[in-house]
């Protein structure tokens, strides 16, 4: 990895940990020092070690067991929520509001703290909002979700030796993921929603890429926000663009701005993170 520090805008002072080979995607000052060929060859040899694929197939049996546990826990959380806070009636629920339900976000923190996985939530939410591809913390979550049977994982070899140690132990990740997924289902059902309408906008100047493996996809509750990402101007700069509306079961939601405090700090985009599936591949 190499570390790319942000020195301006909303995320000033934070950083991304980026795969070393992606250094070629960054711009450098003209006249910057160059490494000798021998050093570059050493870098390339190290990079090559991590290029082999890593696939974790989701078991149907594990998926059924996991969903049964999530359903059971979400029912218990709904009961807990009814005593913890005054749930917003469906008629007053505005999913397009830029910032929503600090009470629900606070309830998530209390619940995860009770389960002993509040720090896993902080690391996951902050990393995902900043850049889900920074480092391998999110990758570790995707691998464990695959082992839980919820979605196949297809990526590259792990390059962080301590990924599944300490706070990242697999048993703690499973506990955290089960707790979060159950809470999201319970929160939306308490709001009277078993489905949500989401939007996604995209513009690209480069070629259309339909071969990208995605585990999560980012959407928004706000059509206006999605429109800001989709350009349909007649100039030649943007080669591809789309604006899509879809209806998802709340069971596909991993993280939303409704219960996630980190999504309401810098980027107020009414965001929702969906567990990607094969039907979503029609878009790219």
WOZIMO-V257719 format. One record per backbone hydrogen bond with DSSP energy under -1.0 kcal/mol. CO is the residue of the C=O (numbers start at 1). NH is the residue of the N-H. If there is no record, write none. Layout:
BEGIN
CO/NH ; CO/NH
END
This chain:
BEGIN
2/18 ; 4/16 ; 6/13 ; 9/12 ; 11/14 ; 14/6 ; 16/4 ; 17/135 ; 18/2 ; 19/22 ; 20/23 ; 21/24 ; 22/25 ; 23/26 ; 29/32 ; 36/40 ; 37/41 ; 38/42 ; 39/43 ; 40/44 ; 41/45 ; 42/46 ; 43/47 ; 44/48 ; 47/50 ; 48/51 ; 52/157 ; 54/155 ; 56/153 ; 59/63 ; 60/64 ; 61/65 ; 62/66 ; 63/67 ; 64/68 ; 65/69 ; 66/70 ; 67/71 ; 68/72 ; 69/73 ; 70/74 ; 71/75 ; 72/76 ; 73/77 ; 74/78 ; 75/79 ; 76/80 ; 77/81 ; 78/82 ; 80/84 ; 81/85 ; 89/92 ; 90/93 ; 94/97 ; 101/105 ; 102/106 ; 103/107 ; 104/108 ; 105/109 ; 106/110 ; 107/111 ; 108/112 ; 109/113 ; 110/114 ; 111/115 ; 112/117 ; 117/121 ; 118/122 ; 119/123 ; 120/124 ; 121/125 ; 122/126 ; 123/127 ; 124/128 ; 125/129 ; 126/130 ; 127/131 ; 131/134 ; 136/140 ; 137/141 ; 138/142 ; 139/143 ; 140/144 ; 141/145 ; 142/146 ; 143/147 ; 144/148 ; 145/150 ; 146/149 ; 153/56 ; 155/54 ; 160/163 ; 162/165 ; 165/168 ; 166/169 ; 169/173 ; 170/174 ; 171/175 ; 172/176 ; 173/177 ; 174/178 ; 175/179 ; 176/180 ; 177/181 ; 178/182 ; 179/183 ; 180/184 ; 181/185 ; 182/186 ; 183/187 ; 184/188 ; 185/189 ; 186/190 ; 187/191 ; 188/193 ; 189/192 ; 194/250 ; 196/248 ; 198/246 ; 199/220 ; 200/244 ; 202/242 ; 204/239 ; 204/240 ; 215/276 ; 217/274 ; 219/272 ; 220/199 ; 222/226 ; 223/227 ; 224/228 ; 226/229 ; 240/204 ; 242/202 ; 244/200 ; 246/198 ; 248/196 ; 249/252 ; 250/253 ; 252/275 ; 255/273 ; 256/260 ; 260/263 ; 261/264 ; 267/269 ; 270/221 ; 271/257 ; 272/219 ; 273/254 ; 273/255 ; 274/217 ; 277/280 ; 278/281 ; 279/282 ; 280/283
END
